[in-house]
Amino acid sequence: MSATPTQSDEAHLTGVLGVDLTEALRLARQAGYPDPVAQGLKGQALVERVLSILCELSSQDGLTGVANARHFRATLDRELDRAGRTQEPLALILTDIDHFKTINDTYGHPAGDQVLRVIARRLKDNLRPMDTIARYGGEEFAMILPNSAVISLPRVAERLRQCIANEPMTLPDRTTIQVTASLGLASSLPWAVLSASALVERADRHLYLAKSQGRNRVSCEPQTVPAVSTAERTALFQRSPTS
């Protein structure tokens, strides 16, 4: 049984912060967090831990545990701003599960949920800690890759495709199925900085191409390396205008 918060703790959260502590703890347990009360936290320490959990839950997708669409949009805006200031490339990969409706119709929605969880975990395991993965739509994931070597991005996207396609998935009823996904890749480069909406539009266009060309593939723009180095570009951008 889970521990019960004290009346003083409930009063602090409910009266001062407007948060129902009992409901917050229920949400935390439902999401798989250890019970802060059972861990012996009290007073301010308990309040801070509960608020930290609520903040994390507000930015997470409840099914897969990766970022949600709202957090994705905020992160993309922030990373594009940072990339513009640091003159670093930024990549966006959109991934859509192939024939996902057929999976739901054939095996049921619990099976579809399991597929989403497995794919989220596989994608996350094949990305860097600095990258962001989010559930962008029903069966669509988005990945933000800051400061990625431009020339290697198609290989990164192909590795992500393979991590989904190369290993069958086991459904809740122990049925094993093969699942594939299509990926669209777009980049915002130091010499051609894109807005968030333009970058998403380009990645989505390539995702559509990957789907229309047979699915289970990567579509992206040709990746080229500029003749001018990063150091040279930075020096050029930092030069003061001559009179």
VENRA-V301451 format. One record per residue. RES is the residue in one letter. PSI is psi in radians with two decimals (NA if undefined). Layout:
BEGIN
<<RES;PSI> <RES;PSI>>
END
This chain:
BEGIN
<<M;2.54> <S;2.64> <A;2.81> <T;2.27> <P;2.66> <T;2.81> <Q;-0.61> <S;-0.67> <D;-0.75> <E;-0.69> <A;-0.65> <H;-0.85> <L;-0.74> <T;-0.82> <G;-0.72> <V;-0.74> <L;-0.15> <G;0.43> <V;2.30> <D;1.88> <L;-0.75> <T;-0.76> <E;-0.67> <A;-0.72> <L;-0.63> <R;-0.77> <L;-0.70> <A;-0.79> <R;-0.73> <Q;-0.58> <A;-0.05> <G;0.14> <Y;2.52> <P;2.50> <D;2.02> <P;-0.58> <V;-0.77> <A;-0.44> <Q;-0.04> <G;0.15> <L;2.45> <K;2.85> <G;-2.32> <Q;-0.64> <A;-0.70> <L;-0.77> <V;-0.83> <E;-0.69> <R;-0.74> <V;-0.75> <L;-0.64> <S;-0.74> <I;-0.75> <L;-0.67> <C;-0.73> <E;-0.75> <L;-0.56> <S;-0.33> <S;0.01> <Q;2.64> <D;2.21> <G;-0.49> <L;-0.81> <T;-0.34> <G;-0.09> <V;3.13> <A;2.67> <N;3.11> <A;-0.64> <R;-0.76> <H;-0.63> <F;-0.81> <R;-0.72> <A;-0.70> <T;-0.71> <L;-0.76> <D;-0.77> <R;-0.75> <E;-0.60> <L;-0.68> <D;-0.76> <R;-0.71> <A;-0.64> <G;-0.64> <R;-0.61> <T;-0.10> <Q;0.78> <E;2.64> <P;2.73> <L;2.27> <A;2.60> <L;2.24> <I;2.19> <L;2.34> <T;2.29> <D;2.27> <I;2.26> <D;2.35> <H;0.69> <F;-0.64> <K;-0.65> <T;-0.66> <I;-0.82> <N;-0.77> <D;-0.61> <T;-0.77> <Y;-0.16> <G;2.80> <H;-0.58> <P;-0.61> <A;-0.73> <G;-0.71> <D;-0.71> <Q;-0.72> <V;-0.76> <L;-0.75> <R;-0.75> <V;-0.78> <I;-0.73> <A;-0.76> <R;-0.73> <R;-0.74> <L;-0.80> <K;-0.69> <D;-0.36> <N;0.22> <L;2.89> <R;2.75> <P;-0.52> <M;-0.24> <D;2.75> <T;2.25> <I;2.36> <A;2.61> <R;1.94> <Y;-0.48> <G;-2.87> <G;-0.99> <E;0.45> <E;2.37> <F;2.61> <A;2.43> <M;2.21> <I;2.13> <L;1.66> <P;2.63> <N;0.90> <S;2.43> <A;2.09> <V;-0.76> <I;-0.40> <S;-0.10> <L;-0.74> <P;-0.63> <R;-0.66> <V;-0.83> <A;-0.68> <E;-0.66> <R;-0.67> <L;-0.70> <R;-0.76> <Q;-0.59> <C;-0.39> <I;-0.81> <A;-0.48> <N;-0.24> <E;2.15> <P;2.78> <M;2.50> <T;2.16> <L;2.94> <P;-0.53> <D;0.21> <R;0.07> <T;2.46> <T;2.25> <I;2.74> <Q;2.22> <V;2.43> <T;2.93> <A;2.72> <S;2.56> <L;2.42> <G;2.30> <L;2.34> <A;2.70> <S;2.51> <S;2.04> <L;2.71> <P;-0.55> <W;0.05> <A;1.16> <V;2.33> <L;2.73> <S;2.90> <A;-0.78> <S;-0.66> <A;-0.68> <L;-0.76> <V;-0.71> <E;-0.75> <R;-0.79> <A;-0.69> <D;-0.64> <R;-0.74> <H;-0.56> <L;-0.75> <Y;-0.71> <L;-0.74> <A;-0.69> <K;-0.74> <S;-0.37> <Q;0.15> <G;-0.07> <R;3.01> <N;0.85> <R;2.96> <V;2.37> <S;2.35> <C;2.89> <E;2.69> <P;2.28> <Q;2.05> <T;2.65> <V;2.21> <P;2.67> <A;-0.44> <V;2.30> <S;2.90> <T;-0.74> <A;-0.70> <E;-0.70> <R;-0.74> <T;-0.78> <A;-0.68> <L;-0.77> <F;-0.46> <Q;-0.11> <R;2.42> <S;2.55> <P;2.43> <T;2.59> <S;NA>>
END
